Amino acid sequence: MSAGAVPEREAEGEPPEGGAEEGGFEIWRRRIGLVAAPIVFALVWWAASDLDRPAHRLAAVLATVVVLWVTEALPMAITAFLGVAFAVVLGVAPASEAFAPFADPLVFLFIGTFIIARAIFFHGLDRRFAYAILSLPGIGDSPVRVLIAYATVTACISMWISNTATTAMMFPIGVSLLAVLEGKNAGVRTSGFATALLLSNAFAAAIGGVATPVGTPPNLIGIGFIRREAGFDVTFFDWMLLGLPVVALLLGASLLDLGRSRASGQAALGGVAELVARERRTLGPWTRGQRNTLIAFGATVVLWILPGIVALVAGQQHPLYVELTRAFPEGVVAVLGASLLFLLPVNLARHEFTLRWEEAIKIDWWIVFLYGGGLALGVLAFKTGLAEEIGRGLTSALGVRSELGLIVLATAIATLLSEATSNTASATMIVPVVIAIARSAGVDPVLPAVAATMGASLGFMLPVSTPCNAIVYASGRIPLSAMIRHGIVLDVAGVLVIVAIVSLLGPLFRG
């Protein structure tokens, strides 16, 4: 595949098959889920009969939903819909109350952000940015510098658009680099440089998503639960105070591991600069659509971070900060930014604007529905008292009652869970449980919930852990043993980095 060919991007959480072995595993996992779900429903219905009626019935529904999410026996969005629908059927809550969280403002942040990301992809702005970075002076033909530049570009793009979409966009660029290198440099394939480069694609995409609230769906899911159930308003700027240091340290750890073991012994590579220059020429001059997309994206980002900058300079009591947060919450800003794409013209004579509705509706709607359903079930868990019961039980069983202990526990559990199921589902399941445990232990739940949210974006060991891993593993250039070995290192580093940053910078985050 040439660098100019960008594959149709997979929906996050629905990775392509990585070979017959992974395909067989996926089939059996889903079959087991279809069998286990009704059994688990019956068992929990019987075991939780001493709870109040709404909590008892919701416990059975939630247990079934978790099984279906972990096994992905049904599309995860459909599982979320069914969970909320069955809660209504079983009398847990009326429909108007159960489905109300689908109109949460963060749902519209999802929608607006996804539309802007679609425009960035549609007009090729992401590839233009990627090749601009790869052509910077100093990168040259050094394998380590090429690896660093490639991973850094991937992480930076992933801060703003889907991790999966970023991996899919950068993957053919990496393959093209390798094709040129292997044509001009004997032994590149056997050196392990190909493994390092492609693994850096998947790892950097997952890491970069942690930096901003819109970088990956788990971030918004965690923020939604923190706002609703912990009563703390996490702003765009607040999140970046923790997210950026986590990304910088974790990306550095990944590059150190990959570069030392796979790239450092490789001789100078020839042909990189020529390839990048050639591909940049094929992009041609900036188009009107690209400029308009950049305007819409830039205006959106400015409005997202401006209140935080004002608060940093003048304090949160300043009238300008109060007015900015009132008039421009993140969801409204995303909708306004997306709307600009339909207002900025490309060709007024032909009534053509930056983005057509036919393109806009290609966003990952399933994540929007999954978020709404997960939030609805989480809200019901708190309203019925089920979350409190779960929190008391787990607090007693685990014996963790300090904030630091909960941060460590939340990060580790979220990381392990993300190895078995999608990052999005992991955040949906783990964050409300962590909030419940913290409340039961008498601990402020904000930082443990943030740590759990970030931990849900880890999980680097297996092809089935994330769509990013699945995409690069499907290339056939990455031995499973290498993915597991480097993934374990990154999982451990991720837990340590998240615990350290959240613990040390927590006071800044909470103001």
C-alpha positions as CSV (number, residue, x, y, z in Angstrom):
1,M,0.0,0.0,0.0
2,S,1.4,3.4,-0.9
3,A,1.7,6.2,1.5
4,G,-0.9,8.1,-0.4
5,A,-3.5,5.4,0.2
6,V,-5.5,5.8,3.4
7,P,-7.7,2.8,4.3
8,E,-11.3,3.3,5.2
9,R,-11.1,3.8,9.0
10,E,-12.4,1.2,11.3
11,A,-14.8,2.2,14.0
12,E,-13.0,2.2,17.4
13,G,-13.8,-1.0,19.3
14,E,-14.4,-3.0,16.1
15,P,-10.8,-4.0,15.0
16,P,-10.1,-5.9,11.8
17,E,-9.2,-9.5,12.2
18,G,-5.5,-10.1,12.9
19,G,-5.4,-13.6,11.4
20,A,-7.2,-16.9,11.6
21,E,-6.2,-17.5,15.2
22,E,-7.5,-14.2,16.5
23,G,-10.6,-14.6,14.3
24,G,-11.4,-17.9,16.0
25,F,-10.8,-16.5,19.4
26,E,-13.2,-13.6,18.7
27,I,-15.9,-16.0,17.5
28,W,-15.6,-18.2,20.6
29,R,-15.5,-15.2,22.9
30,R,-18.8,-13.9,21.4
31,R,-20.5,-17.4,21.6
32,I,-19.5,-17.7,25.2
33,G,-21.0,-14.3,25.9
34,L,-24.4,-15.3,24.4
35,V,-24.5,-18.3,26.6
36,A,-23.1,-16.7,29.8
37,A,-25.2,-13.6,29.7
38,P,-28.6,-15.2,30.6
39,I,-26.9,-17.5,33.2
40,V,-25.3,-14.5,34.9
41,F,-28.6,-12.7,34.9
42,A,-30.3,-15.6,36.7
43,L,-27.4,-16.0,39.2
44,V,-27.3,-12.3,40.1
45,W,-31.1,-12.1,40.3
46,W,-31.0,-14.9,42.8
47,A,-27.8,-13.8,44.7
48,A,-28.9,-10.1,45.1
49,S,-32.4,-10.7,46.2
50,D,-31.8,-9.1,49.6
51,L,-31.3,-5.7,47.9
52,D,-34.1,-3.2,47.5
53,R,-36.3,-4.0,44.5
54,P,-34.9,-1.4,42.0
55,A,-31.3,-2.1,43.0
56,H,-31.8,-5.9,42.9
57,R,-33.2,-5.8,39.4
58,L,-30.6,-3.3,38.1
59,A,-27.8,-5.5,39.5
60,A,-29.0,-8.4,37.3
61,V,-29.2,-6.1,34.3
62,L,-25.8,-4.5,34.9
63,A,-24.1,-7.9,35.4
64,T,-25.6,-9.1,32.1
65,V,-24.4,-5.9,30.3
66,V,-20.9,-6.3,31.6
67,V,-20.7,-9.9,30.3
68,L,-22.0,-8.8,26.9
69,W,-19.5,-5.9,26.8
70,V,-16.5,-7.9,27.8
71,T,-17.3,-10.7,25.3
72,E,-18.7,-8.3,22.7
73,A,-21.4,-10.9,21.9
74,L,-23.6,-8.1,20.6
75,P,-22.5,-4.7,19.2
76,M,-21.7,-2.7,22.3
77,A,-24.0,0.2,21.5
78,I,-26.9,-2.3,21.1
79,T,-26.0,-3.8,24.5
80,A,-26.1,-0.3,26.0
81,F,-29.6,0.3,24.5
82,L,-30.9,-3.1,25.7
83,G,-29.5,-2.5,29.2
84,V,-31.4,0.7,29.6
85,A,-34.5,-0.7,27.9
86,F,-34.6,-3.7,30.3
87,A,-34.2,-1.4,33.3
88,V,-37.4,0.3,32.2
89,V,-39.2,-3.0,31.5
90,L,-38.2,-4.4,34.9
91,G,-39.4,-1.2,36.7
92,V,-36.1,0.2,37.8
93,A,-37.0,3.6,36.5
94,P,-39.5,5.2,34.1
95,A,-38.4,5.7,30.5
96,S,-38.2,9.5,30.7
97,E,-35.7,9.1,33.6
98,A,-33.8,6.2,32.3
99,F,-33.1,7.6,28.8
100,A,-32.5,11.2,30.0
101,P,-28.7,10.9,30.1
102,F,-28.7,10.4,26.3
103,A,-29.2,14.1,26.2
104,D,-26.2,14.9,28.4
105,P,-24.1,17.8,27.1
106,L,-21.1,15.6,26.7
107,V,-23.0,13.6,24.1
108,F,-23.0,16.7,21.9
109,L,-19.3,17.1,22.6
110,F,-18.8,13.6,21.1
111,I,-20.9,14.5,18.1
112,G,-19.3,17.9,17.4
113,T,-15.8,16.5,17.9
114,F,-16.4,13.5,15.6
115,I,-17.7,15.8,12.8
116,I,-14.6,18.0,13.1
117,A,-12.4,14.9,13.0
118,R,-14.2,13.7,9.9
119,A,-13.5,16.9,8.1
120,I,-9.8,16.7,9.1
121,F,-9.7,13.2,7.6
122,F,-11.9,14.1,4.5
123,H,-9.7,17.0,3.5
124,G,-6.4,15.2,4.3
125,L,-5.3,17.7,6.9
126,D,-4.0,15.0,9.1
127,R,-1.7,13.6,6.4
128,R,-0.4,17.1,5.5
129,F,0.5,17.6,9.2
130,A,2.2,14.2,9.4
131,Y,4.4,14.7,6.4
132,A,5.3,18.3,7.5
133,I,6.6,16.9,10.8
134,L,8.5,14.0,9.2
135,S,10.2,16.5,6.9
136,L,11.6,18.7,9.7
137,P,15.4,19.2,9.6
138,G,17.4,16.9,11.8
139,I,15.3,13.7,11.2
140,G,17.4,12.7,8.2
141,D,18.2,9.0,7.9
142,S,18.7,8.2,11.6
143,P,16.5,5.2,12.6
144,V,16.0,6.5,16.1
145,R,15.1,10.0,14.9
146,V,12.7,8.5,12.3
147,L,11.1,6.4,15.0
148,I,10.7,9.4,17.4
149,A,9.3,11.6,14.7
150,Y,6.8,9.0,13.5
151,A,5.6,8.2,17.0
152,T,5.4,11.9,18.0
153,V,3.3,12.7,14.9
154,T,1.0,9.9,15.7
155,A,0.6,10.9,19.3
156,C,-0.1,14.6,18.4
157,I,-2.8,13.7,15.8
158,S,-4.4,11.2,18.3
159,M,-4.8,14.1,20.8
160,W,-7.6,15.4,18.6
161,I,-9.1,12.5,16.6
162,S,-9.9,8.8,17.2
163,N,-6.9,6.6,18.2
164,T,-8.1,4.0,15.6
165,A,-8.4,6.6,12.9
166,T,-4.9,7.9,13.7
167,T,-3.4,4.4,13.5
168,A,-5.2,3.7,10.2
169,M,-3.9,7.0,8.7
170,M,-0.3,6.6,9.9
171,F,-0.1,2.8,9.1
172,P,0.3,3.2,5.3
173,I,2.8,5.9,5.9
174,G,4.9,3.6,8.0
175,V,4.5,0.8,5.5
176,S,5.7,3.1,2.7
177,L,8.7,4.2,4.8
178,L,9.6,0.5,5.3
179,A,9.2,-0.3,1.6
180,V,11.6,2.4,0.6
181,L,14.1,1.5,3.4
182,E,14.0,-2.2,2.5
183,G,14.6,-1.4,-1.1
184,K,17.7,0.7,-0.4
185,N,19.0,-0.8,2.9
186,A,19.7,-4.5,3.1
187,G,18.7,-6.2,6.3
188,V,16.1,-3.7,7.5
189,R,13.4,-6.3,7.8
190,T,15.6,-8.7,9.9
191,S,16.8,-5.8,12.1
192,G,13.6,-5.4,13.9
193,F,13.2,-1.8,12.9
194,A,9.9,-2.6,11.1
195,T,8.5,-4.1,14.3
196,A,9.6,-1.1,16.3
197,L,8.1,1.4,13.8
198,L,4.7,-0.3,13.5
199,L,4.4,-0.9,17.2
200,S,5.2,2.7,17.8
201,N,2.2,3.5,15.6
202,A,-0.3,1.6,17.7
203,F,1.3,2.5,21.1
204,A,1.6,6.3,20.3
205,A,-1.9,6.5,19.0
206,A,-3.3,5.0,22.3
207,I,-1.0,7.2,24.4
208,G,-1.7,10.4,22.6
209,G,-5.5,10.1,23.2
210,V,-4.9,10.6,26.9
211,A,-3.8,14.2,26.5
212,T,-7.1,15.9,25.8
213,P,-10.7,15.2,26.8
214,V,-11.6,14.6,23.1
215,G,-8.6,12.4,22.4
216,T,-10.4,9.2,23.1
217,P,-13.9,8.2,24.1
218,P,-12.9,6.8,27.6
219,N,-11.8,10.4,28.6
220,L,-15.3,11.8,28.0
221,I,-17.0,8.9,29.6
222,G,-14.9,9.3,32.8
223,I,-15.4,13.1,32.8
224,G,-19.1,12.6,32.4
225,F,-19.3,10.3,35.5
226,I,-17.0,12.6,37.5
227,R,-19.3,15.6,36.7
228,R,-22.5,13.8,37.4
229,E,-21.6,11.6,40.4
230,A,-18.6,13.2,42.0
231,G,-19.9,16.8,41.5
232,F,-16.6,18.1,40.0
233,D,-16.5,20.0,36.8
234,V,-13.5,18.8,34.8
235,T,-12.7,21.5,32.2
236,F,-10.7,21.0,29.0
237,F,-7.7,22.9,30.5
238,D,-8.0,20.9,33.8
239,W,-7.7,17.6,32.0
240,M,-4.7,18.7,29.9
241,L,-2.8,19.7,33.1
242,L,-2.6,16.0,33.9
243,G,-3.0,14.5,30.4
244,L,0.0,16.2,28.7
245,P,2.6,15.1,31.3
246,V,1.2,11.6,31.3
247,V,1.5,11.5,27.5
248,A,5.0,13.0,27.4
249,L,6.4,10.5,30.0
250,L,4.6,7.5,28.6
251,L,5.6,8.2,25.0
252,G,9.2,8.7,26.2
253,A,9.1,5.4,28.0
254,S,7.7,3.6,24.9
255,L,10.3,5.1,22.6
256,L,13.1,4.3,25.0
257,D,12.0,0.7,25.1
258,L,11.4,0.3,21.4
259,G,14.4,2.4,20.3
260,R,16.9,0.6,22.6
261,S,15.8,-2.9,21.7
262,R,14.9,-2.6,18.0
263,A,16.3,0.5,16.3
264,S,19.5,1.6,18.0
265,G,21.7,-1.1,16.4
266,Q,20.4,-0.3,12.9
267,A,22.7,1.6,10.6
268,A,21.7,4.8,8.9
269,L,18.7,4.5,6.7
270,G,18.6,5.9,3.2
271,G,15.6,7.2,1.3
272,V,13.5,8.6,4.1
273,A,13.9,12.3,3.2
274,E,13.3,11.6,-0.5
275,L,10.1,9.7,0.2
276,V,8.7,12.3,2.6
277,A,9.6,15.1,0.1
278,R,7.9,13.2,-2.7
279,E,4.8,12.5,-0.7
280,R,4.5,16.2,0.3
281,R,4.7,17.2,-3.3
282,T,1.8,14.9,-4.2
283,L,-0.3,16.7,-1.6
284,G,-0.2,19.8,-3.7
285,P,-1.0,23.3,-2.4
286,W,-3.4,23.9,0.4
287,T,-7.0,23.7,-0.7
288,R,-9.9,25.9,0.4
289,G,-11.4,23.0,2.3
290,Q,-8.2,22.4,4.3
291,R,-7.9,26.1,5.2
292,N,-11.6,26.2,6.3
293,T,-11.2,23.0,8.3
294,L,-8.1,24.5,10.0
295,I,-10.1,27.6,10.9
296,A,-12.9,25.6,12.4
297,F,-10.6,23.3,14.3
298,G,-8.4,26.2,15.6
299,A,-11.4,28.2,16.7
300,T,-12.8,25.2,18.6
301,V,-9.5,24.5,20.4
302,V,-9.1,28.1,21.4
303,L,-12.5,28.2,22.9
304,W,-11.8,25.0,24.7
305,I,-8.7,26.1,26.4
306,L,-9.3,29.9,26.8
307,P,-11.3,29.6,30.0
308,G,-8.5,27.7,31.6
309,I,-5.9,30.2,30.6
310,V,-8.1,33.1,32.0
311,A,-8.4,31.1,35.2
312,L,-4.7,30.6,35.4
313,V,-4.0,34.3,34.9
314,A,-6.9,36.0,36.7
315,G,-8.4,33.3,38.9
316,Q,-11.7,31.4,38.7
317,Q,-13.6,34.2,40.4
318,H,-12.9,36.7,37.6
319,P,-16.0,37.8,35.7
320,L,-14.5,36.9,32.3
321,Y,-13.8,33.3,33.4
322,V,-17.4,33.0,34.8
323,E,-18.9,34.3,31.6
324,L,-16.7,32.2,29.3
325,T,-17.6,29.0,31.2
326,R,-21.3,29.9,31.2
327,A,-21.5,30.8,27.5
328,F,-19.0,28.3,26.0
329,P,-19.1,24.9,27.8
330,E,-17.2,22.2,25.8
331,G,-20.2,20.6,24.2
332,V,-21.5,23.9,22.9
333,V,-18.0,24.8,21.6
334,A,-17.9,21.5,19.7
335,V,-21.3,22.0,18.1
336,L,-20.3,25.6,17.1
337,G,-17.0,24.4,15.6
338,A,-18.7,21.6,13.7
339,S,-21.3,24.1,12.4
340,L,-18.6,26.3,11.0
341,L,-17.8,23.5,8.6
342,F,-21.3,23.9,7.0
343,L,-21.0,27.7,6.9
344,L,-17.5,28.2,5.5
345,P,-17.8,28.1,1.7
346,V,-15.6,26.2,-0.7
347,N,-17.4,27.3,-3.8
348,L,-20.3,29.7,-3.2
349,A,-21.3,29.8,-6.9
350,R,-22.1,26.0,-6.6
351,H,-23.3,26.3,-3.0
352,E,-20.5,24.0,-1.8
353,F,-19.3,24.2,1.8
354,T,-16.4,22.7,3.7
355,L,-18.2,19.5,4.7
356,R,-21.3,17.8,3.2
357,W,-23.8,16.2,5.5
358,E,-23.3,12.9,3.6
359,E,-19.7,12.9,5.0
360,A,-20.6,14.2,8.4
361,I,-23.0,11.3,9.2
362,K,-20.1,8.8,8.7
363,I,-18.9,9.5,12.3
364,D,-18.7,6.7,14.9
365,W,-22.3,6.9,16.1
366,W,-22.0,3.7,18.0
367,I,-19.7,5.4,20.5
368,V,-22.2,8.2,21.1
369,F,-24.9,5.5,21.8
370,L,-22.6,3.5,24.0
371,Y,-21.7,6.6,26.0
372,G,-25.4,7.5,26.5
373,G,-26.3,4.0,27.5
374,G,-23.3,3.6,29.8
375,L,-24.0,6.9,31.5
376,A,-27.7,6.0,31.9
377,L,-26.9,2.7,33.6
378,G,-24.3,4.4,35.8
379,V,-26.8,7.1,36.9
380,L,-29.4,4.5,37.7
381,A,-26.8,2.6,39.8
382,F,-26.3,5.6,42.0
383,K,-30.0,6.5,42.1
384,T,-31.1,3.0,43.2
385,G,-28.3,2.7,45.8
386,L,-26.7,-0.2,43.9
387,A,-23.4,1.7,43.5
388,E,-23.3,2.4,47.2
389,E,-23.8,-1.3,48.0
390,I,-21.1,-2.3,45.5
391,G,-18.7,0.3,47.0
392,R,-19.2,-0.9,50.5
393,G,-18.7,-4.5,49.5
394,L,-15.5,-3.9,47.5
395,T,-14.1,-1.5,50.2
396,S,-14.6,-4.2,52.8
397,A,-13.1,-6.9,50.5
398,L,-10.1,-4.9,49.3
399,G,-9.3,-3.0,52.4
400,V,-8.1,0.1,50.5
401,R,-9.1,3.3,52.2
402,S,-6.5,5.9,51.3
403,E,-6.6,8.2,48.2
404,L,-3.2,6.9,47.0
405,G,-4.3,3.3,47.5
406,L,-7.4,3.9,45.5
407,I,-5.5,5.6,42.7
408,V,-3.1,2.7,42.4
409,L,-6.0,0.2,42.5
410,A,-8.2,2.0,40.0
411,T,-5.3,2.4,37.5
412,A,-4.2,-1.2,37.8
413,I,-7.8,-2.6,37.5
414,A,-8.6,-0.4,34.5
415,T,-5.4,-1.4,32.8
416,L,-6.1,-5.1,33.3
417,L,-9.7,-4.8,32.2
418,S,-8.7,-2.9,29.0
419,E,-6.6,-5.9,28.0
420,A,-9.8,-8.0,27.8
421,T,-12.3,-5.6,26.4
422,S,-12.4,-2.3,24.6
423,N,-11.1,0.9,26.3
424,T,-14.5,2.5,25.9
425,A,-16.3,-0.3,27.6
426,S,-13.6,-0.5,30.3
427,A,-14.1,3.2,31.3
428,T,-17.9,2.7,31.2
429,M,-17.6,-0.2,33.7
430,I,-14.8,0.8,36.0
431,V,-15.2,4.6,36.6
432,P,-18.6,4.5,38.4
433,V,-17.4,1.5,40.5
434,V,-14.3,3.5,41.5
435,I,-16.4,6.5,42.5
436,A,-18.6,4.2,44.6
437,I,-15.6,2.6,46.3
438,A,-14.1,6.0,47.1
439,R,-17.3,7.3,48.6
440,S,-17.7,4.2,50.7
441,A,-14.1,4.6,51.9
442,G,-14.7,8.3,52.7
443,V,-12.2,9.5,50.0
444,D,-12.7,12.2,47.5
445,P,-13.5,10.2,44.3
446,V,-12.2,12.7,41.8
447,L,-8.6,11.6,41.5
448,P,-9.2,7.9,41.7
449,A,-11.8,8.3,38.9
450,V,-9.4,10.3,36.8
451,A,-6.7,7.6,37.3
452,A,-9.2,4.9,36.3
453,T,-10.2,6.8,33.2
454,M,-6.6,7.2,32.1
455,G,-5.9,3.5,32.9
456,A,-8.7,2.5,30.6
457,S,-6.6,3.8,27.7
458,L,-3.8,1.4,28.4
459,G,-3.8,-2.3,27.5
460,F,-1.0,-2.8,25.0
461,M,-0.2,-6.5,25.2
462,L,-2.5,-8.3,22.7
463,P,-3.9,-7.8,19.2
464,V,-7.4,-7.9,20.7
465,S,-6.6,-5.3,23.4
466,T,-7.2,-2.3,21.2
467,P,-8.1,-1.7,17.5
468,C,-4.7,0.1,17.2
469,N,-2.9,-3.1,18.1
470,A,-5.1,-5.1,15.7
471,I,-4.4,-2.9,12.8
472,V,-0.7,-3.1,13.0
473,Y,-0.6,-6.8,14.0
474,A,-2.6,-7.6,10.8
475,S,0.4,-6.4,8.8
476,G,2.2,-9.7,9.6
477,R,5.3,-7.7,10.5
478,I,5.0,-7.9,14.3
479,P,5.7,-11.2,16.2
480,L,3.1,-11.8,18.9
481,S,5.9,-12.3,21.4
482,A,7.2,-8.8,20.6
483,M,3.8,-7.2,21.1
484,I,3.4,-8.9,24.4
485,R,6.9,-8.1,25.6
486,H,6.8,-4.4,24.8
487,G,3.1,-4.2,25.8
488,I,3.9,-5.5,29.3
489,V,6.6,-2.9,29.7
490,L,4.3,-0.1,28.6
491,D,1.4,-1.3,30.8
492,V,3.7,-1.3,33.9
493,A,5.1,2.1,32.9
494,G,1.6,3.4,32.3
495,V,0.4,2.5,35.7
496,L,3.4,4.0,37.4
497,V,3.3,7.2,35.3
498,I,-0.5,7.7,35.9
499,V,-0.3,7.1,39.6
500,A,2.7,9.5,39.9
501,I,1.2,12.3,37.8
502,V,-2.3,12.1,39.3
503,S,-1.0,11.9,42.8
504,L,1.6,14.7,42.4
505,L,-0.4,17.1,40.3
506,G,-3.8,16.3,41.8
507,P,-3.9,19.5,43.9
508,L,-3.5,21.6,40.8
509,F,-6.2,19.6,39.0
510,R,-8.7,20.2,41.9
511,G,-7.7,23.9,42.1
